[in-house]
Amino acid sequence: SVDPPEDPSIDHRWIHINAFIPPPKPQPTIGKISGIPKGTIFTNRSHLTESGVHMVWQQGIHSCGSQVYSILVDQYNINTRDQGHTLWIMGRGGRNPPRSHSVEVGTNKALCQSAYTDAPIRLIRGAGLDSPYAPKSGKYRYD
């Protein structure tokens, strides 16, 4: 609990909060994250976010504008084929109406743009992914 200031002339609104406030997220980074080597194991998505490796909680593709920063694949990605150095993914909106998974909009457009410019995209594999390249232990691995 927080007590109001002693000076009544200061107009403050005080709210009592009994919750953990997480630290601010790091800024999105293209390519490698300083101090985090490939092969690092993360126990949950919160740790991925805090580290800056994959900064979105639910989506498998972290993008902003025309840039894709990272792709996370796990047991929830349908139609994913992991061939080691080549990854086939459905993109965003695969289960929704046709316009949402067009390569002309949003995340899918950013995926195409990143492929065209050969921009580096971080890959995170989940232990539940049906692939010989998925981590055998832990929850997520930065590849």
SESEPA-419881 format. One record per residue (C-alpha): residue in one letter; x, y, z; residue number from 0. Coordinates in steps of 0.25 Angstrom, whole numbers, plus 5000, padded with zeros to 4 digits. Example, Ala and Ser with C-alpha at 12.3 -4.5 7.8 and 13.67 -1.06 7.14 Angstrom:
// residues 2
<'A', <5049, 4982, 5031>, 0>
<'S', <5055, 4996, 5029>, 1>
This chain:
// residues 143
<'S', <5000, 5000, 5000>, 0>
<'V', <5005, 5014, 4997>, 1>
<'D', <5002, 5026, 5006>, 2>
<'P', <4998, 5039, 5000>, 3>
<'P', <5008, 5051, 5000>, 4>
<'E', <5009, 5059, 5012>, 5>
<'D', <5006, 5072, 5004>, 6>
<'P', <4991, 5073, 5002>, 7>
<'S', <4994, 5084, 4991>, 8>
<'I', <4999, 5073, 4982>, 9>
<'D', <4988, 5067, 4974>, 10>
<'H', <4992, 5052, 4972>, 11>
<'R', <4983, 5040, 4970>, 12>
<'W', <4987, 5029, 4978>, 13>
<'I', <4984, 5014, 4974>, 14>
<'H', <4987, 5003, 4983>, 15>
<'I', <4993, 4992, 4975>, 16>
<'N', <4997, 4978, 4980>, 17>
<'A', <5002, 4972, 4967>, 18>
<'F', <5016, 4969, 4961>, 19>
<'I', <5019, 4980, 4950>, 20>
<'P', <5029, 4973, 4940>, 21>
<'P', <5041, 4981, 4935>, 22>
<'P', <5040, 4988, 4922>, 23>
<'K', <5042, 4979, 4909>, 24>
<'P', <5055, 4981, 4902>, 25>
<'Q', <5054, 4987, 4888>, 26>
<'P', <5052, 4978, 4876>, 27>
<'T', <5066, 4974, 4870>, 28>
<'I', <5068, 4968, 4856>, 29>
<'G', <5077, 4956, 4856>, 30>
<'K', <5086, 4951, 4868>, 31>
<'I', <5083, 4956, 4882>, 32>
<'S', <5095, 4960, 4889>, 33>
<'G', <5099, 4951, 4901>, 34>
<'I', <5090, 4940, 4897>, 35>
<'P', <5096, 4929, 4888>, 36>
<'K', <5089, 4919, 4879>, 37>
<'G', <5085, 4907, 4886>, 38>
<'T', <5080, 4914, 4899>, 39>
<'I', <5069, 4907, 4906>, 40>
<'F', <5057, 4915, 4911>, 41>
<'T', <5047, 4909, 4921>, 42>
<'N', <5035, 4917, 4917>, 43>
<'R', <5031, 4928, 4907>, 44>
<'S', <5032, 4939, 4918>, 45>
<'H', <5047, 4936, 4918>, 46>
<'L', <5047, 4937, 4903>, 47>
<'T', <5040, 4951, 4904>, 48>
<'E', <5049, 4956, 4915>, 49>
<'S', <5062, 4952, 4907>, 50>
<'G', <5057, 4959, 4894>, 51>
<'V', <5058, 4946, 4886>, 52>
<'H', <5043, 4944, 4884>, 53>
<'M', <5035, 4956, 4889>, 54>
<'V', <5021, 4952, 4886>, 55>
<'W', <5013, 4943, 4896>, 56>
<'Q', <5004, 4936, 4887>, 57>
<'Q', <5007, 4938, 4873>, 58>
<'G', <5018, 4929, 4866>, 59>
<'I', <5023, 4940, 4857>, 60>
<'H', <5028, 4953, 4863>, 61>
<'S', <5027, 4964, 4853>, 62>
<'C', <5026, 4979, 4852>, 63>
<'G', <5023, 4986, 4839>, 64>
<'S', <5031, 4979, 4828>, 65>
<'Q', <5041, 4972, 4838>, 66>
<'V', <5040, 4958, 4844>, 67>
<'Y', <5049, 4957, 4856>, 68>
<'S', <5046, 4943, 4861>, 69>
<'I', <5038, 4930, 4858>, 70>
<'L', <5034, 4920, 4869>, 71>
<'V', <5030, 4907, 4865>, 72>
<'D', <5024, 4896, 4874>, 73>
<'Q', <5013, 4886, 4875>, 74>
<'Y', <5002, 4897, 4872>, 75>
<'N', <5007, 4900, 4858>, 76>
<'I', <4999, 4891, 4849>, 77>
<'N', <5005, 4888, 4835>, 78>
<'T', <5019, 4891, 4839>, 79>
<'R', <5030, 4883, 4833>, 80>
<'D', <5044, 4885, 4839>, 81>
<'Q', <5055, 4880, 4830>, 82>
<'G', <5067, 4885, 4839>, 83>
<'H', <5072, 4897, 4830>, 84>
<'T', <5058, 4899, 4823>, 85>
<'L', <5045, 4901, 4831>, 86>
<'W', <5032, 4901, 4824>, 87>
<'I', <5021, 4909, 4832>, 88>
<'M', <5007, 4912, 4829>, 89>
<'G', <5008, 4927, 4833>, 90>
<'R', <4998, 4935, 4840>, 91>
<'G', <4983, 4933, 4838>, 92>
<'G', <4984, 4919, 4833>, 93>
<'R', <4971, 4915, 4840>, 94>
<'N', <4963, 4928, 4836>, 95>
<'P', <4956, 4934, 4824>, 96>
<'P', <4965, 4935, 4811>, 97>
<'R', <4968, 4950, 4812>, 98>
<'S', <4974, 4948, 4826>, 99>
<'H', <4985, 4939, 4821>, 100>
<'S', <4988, 4947, 4808>, 101>
<'V', <5003, 4949, 4805>, 102>
<'E', <4999, 4964, 4803>, 103>
<'V', <4996, 4968, 4817>, 104>
<'G', <5002, 4968, 4831>, 105>
<'T', <5011, 4957, 4836>, 106>
<'N', <5011, 4949, 4824>, 107>
<'K', <5015, 4961, 4815>, 108>
<'A', <5026, 4963, 4826>, 109>
<'L', <5030, 4949, 4824>, 110>
<'C', <5031, 4950, 4809>, 111>
<'Q', <5039, 4964, 4810>, 112>
<'S', <5049, 4957, 4820>, 113>
<'A', <5051, 4946, 4810>, 114>
<'Y', <5053, 4955, 4799>, 115>
<'T', <5063, 4964, 4806>, 116>
<'D', <5070, 4952, 4813>, 117>
<'A', <5068, 4958, 4826>, 118>
<'P', <5072, 4949, 4838>, 119>
<'I', <5060, 4943, 4846>, 120>
<'R', <5062, 4936, 4859>, 121>
<'L', <5057, 4922, 4860>, 122>
<'I', <5052, 4916, 4873>, 123>
<'R', <5047, 4902, 4874>, 124>
<'G', <5038, 4896, 4884>, 125>
<'A', <5040, 4882, 4890>, 126>
<'G', <5026, 4878, 4886>, 127>
<'L', <5029, 4880, 4871>, 128>
<'D', <5028, 4867, 4863>, 129>
<'S', <5042, 4868, 4857>, 130>
<'P', <5056, 4862, 4859>, 131>
<'Y', <5062, 4876, 4861>, 132>
<'A', <5053, 4880, 4873>, 133>
<'P', <5059, 4880, 4886>, 134>
<'K', <5058, 4867, 4894>, 135>
<'S', <5058, 4874, 4908>, 136>
<'G', <5054, 4888, 4913>, 137>
<'K', <5043, 4895, 4907>, 138>
<'Y', <5048, 4904, 4896>, 139>
<'R', <5062, 4905, 4889>, 140>
<'Y', <5068, 4917, 4881>, 141>
<'D', <5073, 4912, 4869>, 142>
